[in-house]
Amino acid sequence: MKKQIFLVMFVAILCGVMTLSAQKPFAGRIQYETSIEGTDDPNLQAAQAGITTEKIVMGNCVKEVVNQSGIGGISITNGDYNIVYYILDISAYNMGKYYKETKGEELQKQLAASKCDYEYTNETKDVAGYKCTKVVATITDLESDEESTAVYWVTNDLNVGPNINFAEFPGLKGFPLVIEKQSEYNGVSFTVVQTATLVKADKKIKATEFFRPSDAVTFDEMSPELKAQLGMTE
């Protein structure tokens, strides 16, 4: 009888541990491939060649790293503290790292300037081993009333935080593994598509991954010469 009671208790504890494990927020790395659809313009195709994109995800935080020819563009969205960092890393050319921090009233003002409406469809497909549902987004600029559309293929199979999309995709349910956005250049319309090719859990990811680099300085501290070189002058 004691053995039976012990066995029942052991199974109950084991099930509880398994449930807690299953509920643990996802921490990992997602690699994306970028393509351009709707145009054969060689200049546009060449512009996206050699671009690598990786998103590091944990709970309510996302760090997106886009690298091309040694220049890194990094965005960090922290849904726990409602902070966004934009970082330009040109240390490969001995030009340092620069950042802009957006939070509080400034961030709320930016988010309030547009409205996102989502249509969740029944269309599904497999992306990097995860079932995704097609979502059609209508983004309205509340100052100009101009509308644009985007398509997101989102998965609910990643246990991400509820506030993970607060800055880039406000109100979107699920995590996008495919992002399709309309764009235009020199009168040519096309679609930029980011598709996840690899989703890999990584237990080594820590909260410090989502801090701004300690060796970065603000954009305001960038020299006029460097701003001119990067085309950042007004």
LUMMARZA-352235 format. One line per 10 residues: their letters; for each residue x, y, z of C-alpha. Coordinates in Angstrom, 3 decimals, decimal comma, padded with zeros to 6 digits. Layout:
N
a = X/Y/Z | ... $
This chain:
234
mkkqiflvmf = 000,000/000,000/000,000 | 002,823/002,408/000,905 | 004,522/001,587/-002,382 | 001,321/002,427/-004,282 | 000,945/005,745/-002,447 | 004,595/006,581/-003,143 | 004,164/005,697/-006,827 | 001,075/007,918/-007,141 | 002,884/010,821/-005,454 | 005,949/010,326/-007,645 $
vailcgvmtl = 003,842/010,373/-010,829 | 002,017/013,504/-009,633 | 005,294/015,307/-008,910 | 006,757/014,194/-012,236 | 003,720/015,482/-014,117 | 004,013/018,784/-012,276 | 007,678/019,125/-013,217 | 006,885/018,296/-016,849 | 004,112/020,915/-016,885 | 006,426/023,575/-015,466 $
saqkpfagri = 009,058/022,615/-018,021 | 006,550/022,880/-020,863 | 005,506/026,334/-019,680 | 009,044/027,673/-019,528 | 009,390/030,642/-021,928 | 011,186/029,930/-025,172 | 014,798/031,058/-025,387 | 016,581/030,582/-028,669 | 017,839/031,835/-031,995 | 015,879/032,214/-035,212 $
qyetsiegtd = 017,664/032,663/-038,522 | 015,866/034,392/-041,401 | 016,447/034,461/-045,135 | 015,540/037,663/-047,000 | 014,206/037,703/-050,550 | 012,611/040,255/-052,857 | 009,513/039,371/-054,851 | 007,676/041,247/-057,584 | 010,701/042,654/-059,413 | 013,744/041,455/-061,316 $
dpnlqaaqag = 015,608/044,729/-060,833 | 019,261/043,605/-060,438 | 020,074/046,573/-058,188 | 017,360/045,610/-055,707 | 018,365/041,956/-055,834 | 022,006/042,889/-055,264 | 021,081/045,153/-052,351 | 019,747/042,233/-050,337 | 022,531/039,830/-051,306 | 024,805/038,942/-048,427 $
ittekivmgn = 022,383/040,112/-045,740 | 022,112/037,827/-042,721 | 019,381/038,194/-040,116 | 019,115/036,530/-036,729 | 016,603/037,076/-033,953 | 017,528/036,141/-030,404 | 014,366/035,563/-028,390 | 013,674/035,090/-024,694 | 010,385/035,726/-022,934 | 009,242/039,237/-023,901 $
cvkevvnqsg = 012,556/040,250/-025,466 | 013,799/040,184/-029,058 | 017,220/041,134/-030,352 | 017,364/041,358/-034,146 | 020,801/041,476/-035,742 | 021,063/042,359/-039,443 | 024,562/042,209/-040,882 | 025,813/043,217/-044,310 | 029,450/043,648/-045,308 | 030,622/044,049/-041,724 $
iggisitngd = 028,013/046,666/-040,757 | 025,554/045,514/-038,122 | 022,128/046,992/-037,557 | 020,732/045,828/-034,227 | 017,326/046,425/-032,682 | 016,426/045,306/-029,180 | 012,831/045,355/-027,956 | 012,329/044,655/-024,261 | 008,664/044,044/-023,487 | 009,344/043,646/-019,769 $
ynivyyildi = 010,496/047,268/-019,433 | 008,990/048,743/-022,641 | 012,321/049,903/-024,004 | 013,610/049,866/-027,585 | 017,255/050,208/-028,585 | 018,558/050,835/-032,097 | 022,269/050,132/-032,433 | 024,651/050,715/-035,323 | 027,757/048,558/-035,054 | 030,591/049,593/-037,367 $
saynmgkyyk = 033,372/048,457/-035,069 | 034,589/046,122/-037,840 | 035,829/049,312/-039,526 | 037,135/050,775/-036,255 | 034,303/053,303/-036,218 | 032,649/052,184/-032,992 | 029,076/051,496/-031,906 | 026,221/053,979/-031,596 | 022,753/053,655/-030,091 | 019,402/055,356/-029,649 $
etkgeelqkq = 017,154/054,521/-026,710 | 013,396/055,008/-026,901 | 011,126/054,557/-023,888 | 008,414/056,173/-021,804 | 006,386/059,000/-023,335 | 008,523/059,128/-026,476 | 007,904/055,443/-027,196 | 004,185/055,734/-026,445 | 003,943/058,694/-028,814 | 005,580/056,717/-031,607 $
laaskcdyey = 003,317/053,699/-031,051 | 000,222/055,914/-030,903 | 000,998/057,436/-034,322 | -000,316/054,358/-036,124 | -002,992/051,701/-035,769 | -002,665/048,023/-036,651 | -005,676/045,869/-037,541 | -005,177/042,128/-037,959 | -007,225/039,634/-039,943 | -006,503/036,100/-038,750 $
tnetkdvagy = -007,210/033,681/-041,587 | -007,627/029,888/-041,660 | -004,714/029,505/-044,079 | -001,760/027,614/-042,619 | 001,657/026,353/-043,679 | 004,764/024,845/-042,139 | 007,736/027,170/-041,572 | 010,999/025,814/-040,135 | 009,095/022,923/-038,580 | 006,359/025,069/-036,983 $
kctkvvatit = 002,710/025,392/-037,965 | 001,982/028,997/-038,937 | -001,259/030,845/-039,614 | -001,560/033,652/-042,143 | -002,394/037,069/-040,713 | -003,139/040,067/-042,937 | -002,255/043,364/-041,281 | -003,567/046,800/-042,185 | -001,396/049,584/-040,787 | -002,898/053,059/-040,713 $
dlesdeesta = -000,836/056,217/-040,268 | -003,121/058,256/-038,005 | -001,567/061,554/-039,077 | -001,911/061,114/-042,846 | -004,621/058,379/-042,914 | -002,427/056,457/-045,343 | -002,785/052,686/-045,198 | -000,312/049,929/-045,921 | -000,631/046,171/-045,716 | 001,647/043,379/-044,586 $
vywvtndlnv = 001,348/039,628/-044,234 | 002,623/037,725/-041,217 | 002,762/033,964/-040,823 | 002,636/033,458/-037,063 | 003,099/030,430/-034,858 | 001,577/029,829/-031,445 | 003,839/026,827/-030,817 | 006,685/028,947/-029,416 | 006,095/029,782/-025,777 | 007,059/033,447/-026,050 $
gpninfaefp = 006,013/036,212/-023,678 | 002,641/037,976/-024,077 | 004,292/041,367/-024,610 | 006,932/040,281/-027,121 | 005,342/042,118/-030,082 | 004,641/045,381/-028,246 | 006,892/047,566/-030,399 | 007,212/046,024/-033,861 | 003,826/044,288/-034,148 | 001,555/045,895/-031,501 $
glkgfplvie = -001,361/043,629/-030,623 | -000,299/040,720/-032,851 | -000,980/037,284/-031,375 | 001,685/034,664/-032,031 | 005,268/035,033/-033,219 | 005,931/035,817/-036,912 | 008,208/033,359/-038,719 | 007,459/034,959/-042,103 | 007,137/038,712/-042,654 | 006,004/040,082/-046,019 $
kqseyngvsf = 006,079/043,855/-046,432 | 005,339/046,028/-049,444 | 007,994/048,565/-050,400 | 008,907/050,922/-053,220 | 012,169/052,256/-054,656 | 012,534/054,641/-057,598 | 008,949/053,964/-058,621 | 009,373/050,184/-058,476 | 007,022/048,317/-056,122 | 008,124/045,040/-054,607 $
tvvqtatlvk = 007,702/042,811/-051,566 | 010,447/042,141/-049,037 | 010,022/038,683/-047,517 | 011,779/037,469/-044,384 | 011,415/033,715/-043,869 | 012,661/031,755/-040,872 | 014,928/028,919/-041,964 | 016,067/027,708/-038,540 | 014,542/027,878/-035,066 | 016,904/026,597/-032,389 $
adkkikatef = 016,492/026,612/-028,618 | 019,484/027,942/-026,698 | 019,545/027,609/-022,908 | 022,705/029,719/-022,700 | 020,875/032,939/-023,609 | 020,803/035,345/-020,667 | 019,009/038,608/-019,901 | 022,242/040,526/-020,513 | 021,877/039,679/-024,215 | 019,169/042,348/-024,357 $
frpsdavtfd = 021,149/045,140/-022,689 | 022,613/047,880/-024,855 | 026,356/047,406/-025,489 | 028,403/049,028/-022,736 | 030,942/050,286/-025,302 | 028,320/052,100/-027,421 | 027,716/055,855/-027,350 | 024,628/057,781/-028,400 | 023,936/058,836/-031,970 | 024,244/062,436/-030,809 $
emspelkaql = 027,910/061,777/-030,053 | 028,654/060,657/-033,615 | 030,994/063,021/-035,425 | 029,606/065,171/-038,273 | 032,161/063,578/-040,603 | 030,926/060,060/-039,838 | 027,289/061,135/-040,182 | 028,095/062,559/-043,592 | 029,929/059,385/-044,573 | 026,915/057,285/-043,582 $
gmte = 024,453/059,609/-045,303 | 022,844/060,625/-042,032 | 023,054/064,381/-042,567 | 019,826/066,281/-043,155 $
